[in-house]
């Protein structure tokens, strides 16, 4: 795994829903710049989607 992948993965651990969109853009830019490969990009985007889904699901029960 690349250093950039590790950096983005750590950011994902501390991101809220609003920041998730920004992180996805950062992931796409890193891929375009060649700092991460396609598999790393997919891993990060899927992890972000899962995290946002979890936030939404938890929010249903917290109302």
C-alpha positions as CSV (number, residue, x, y, z in Angstrom):
1,X,0.0,0.0,0.0
2,X,1.2,3.5,-0.7
3,X,1.9,6.2,1.8
4,X,-0.9,8.3,0.4
5,X,-3.4,5.4,0.8
6,X,-2.4,5.1,4.5
7,X,-2.8,8.9,4.9
8,X,-6.3,8.9,3.3
9,X,-7.3,5.8,5.3
10,X,-6.4,7.5,8.5
11,X,-8.4,10.6,7.5
12,X,-11.4,8.3,6.9
13,X,-11.3,7.2,10.5
14,X,-11.9,10.7,11.8
15,X,-14.3,12.1,9.2
16,X,-17.9,13.2,9.6
17,X,-20.6,12.9,6.9
18,X,-20.0,16.4,5.5
19,X,-16.2,15.8,5.3
20,X,-16.8,12.5,3.6
21,X,-17.6,14.2,0.3
22,X,-14.4,16.2,0.4
23,X,-12.4,13.0,1.2
24,X,-13.9,11.3,-1.9
25,X,-12.7,14.2,-4.0
26,X,-9.3,13.9,-2.4
27,X,-9.2,10.2,-3.2
28,X,-10.1,10.8,-6.8
29,X,-7.4,13.5,-7.1
30,X,-4.8,11.2,-5.6
31,X,-5.7,8.5,-8.1
32,X,-5.5,11.0,-11.0
33,X,-2.1,12.1,-9.8
34,X,-0.9,8.6,-9.6
35,X,-0.4,8.7,-5.8
36,X,-2.7,5.7,-5.3
37,X,-3.7,2.9,-7.6
38,X,-7.2,1.9,-8.7
39,X,-7.6,-0.8,-6.1
40,X,-6.6,1.6,-3.3
41,X,-9.1,4.2,-4.7
42,X,-11.9,1.7,-4.7
43,X,-11.1,0.5,-1.2
44,X,-11.2,4.1,0.1
45,X,-14.4,5.0,-1.7
46,X,-16.1,1.8,-0.6
47,X,-15.0,2.4,3.0
48,X,-16.3,6.0,2.8
49,X,-19.7,4.8,1.5
50,X,-19.9,2.2,4.3
51,X,-19.1,4.8,6.9
52,X,-21.7,7.2,5.7
53,X,-24.3,4.4,5.5
54,X,-23.5,3.5,9.1
55,X,-23.9,7.1,10.2
56,X,-27.3,7.3,8.5
57,X,-28.4,4.0,10.1
58,X,-27.3,5.0,13.5
59,X,-29.1,8.3,13.1
60,X,-32.4,6.6,12.7
61,X,-32.2,5.1,16.2
62,X,-30.9,8.3,17.8
63,X,-34.0,10.4,16.9
